[in-house]
Amino acid sequence: MEPKTPTTDGRTVDARPRLTVHNVVRILGISCYFRDAAAALLEDGLLIAAAEEERFTRMKHDSEFPRKAIDFCLKQGDVTGQNLDYVTFFDSPGVGA
């Protein structure tokens, strides 16, 4: 027999803990083309990995597309492009103008 718990209105409900299915939301953030290109990976709002491209290219203030920083973040999070829910791009109009 399943355990039951009484409610305030006299009904009884299943007392077993409920398992909820939680889909993890993964966001890759990218910043580039004006200074210090970088990437960051978030899972459910928690920072999993972040890196500036210059760490890999050894070019101070590297502003090119952060391909190596993205690869690093995805590898650290053990995810692929297909596992991402969102990809965001930081754009600051007027910077460097």
N, C-alpha and C positions, 0 to 999 in steps of 0.2 A: 504494500500500500504506500502511495506517495505521501510525503509529509505535507500537511496543510496548515495554513496560518489564518486565524480569523481576522476579518477587517472590521472597522468601526461600524459598518452598516449590516453586520451579521453574516456576510458572505465569507467563504473561505477561498483562499488562493493557494496556488502551488508555492511551497516554501523553498524549493530548490533555487540556488543562485542561477541567474540567467546569464548566458554567455552572449555577448554582443559581438557582432562582426564589425570590425573597425577597419576601414580602408585608410591606409596611410596616404597623406597628401605630400607629394614631393615637388619642390619648386627649385629650379635652377635659375639663379640670378647672374646676369652678365653685365659688365660695364667695360666699355672700350671706346677707342677712336679719339679721345682727347687727352688723356693722361692716366697712367697707372691702371692699365687694363686688369680686370680681375673677374673671378667667378666665385659663387657661393652656392652650397646645396643645403636646403632646409627640408626636414621631415617633420610634419605636424608642428611647424613653427620652431623647431629646435635646430640650431646650427649643427650640421654634420661635418662640413668641411668648407674651407674658404682659402683662396690663394691668389696672390698677384702674379701676373704673367712674368714679371721681371725675375721672379724666383727661379724660373726655368730657363729663360732666355739669357739671363745675366745682362740685360740691357736696362739700365736705370730708367724709370718712368716709361717703360714700354707701353705704347698705346694701341698696338695692333690687336686684332681679334684674339682673345685669350684661349686659344685651342688647347694648350698644354695645361693651363689652370683648370679648364673644364674637364679634361681627361682625369686630372688628379682628383677633383671633387667627385666625379662619378665613380672612380675606383675606390676612393675612401668610403663612399656610401654603398658600395657594392650594387650599383644600379646601372642600367643602360638608358639610352635615350627613350626607348619604348616604355620604361617605367616612370617617366616624368609626367606629372599632371600639368605643370605650367612651366614655361620658360619666360622669364622677364628680362627686359633690357632697360638699363638705366640710361637715360638721355638727359643731358643738361643743356637745353638750348642757350646759346650765347656764350658758353664756356669756350674759350679759345678763339672767339670771334674778334 
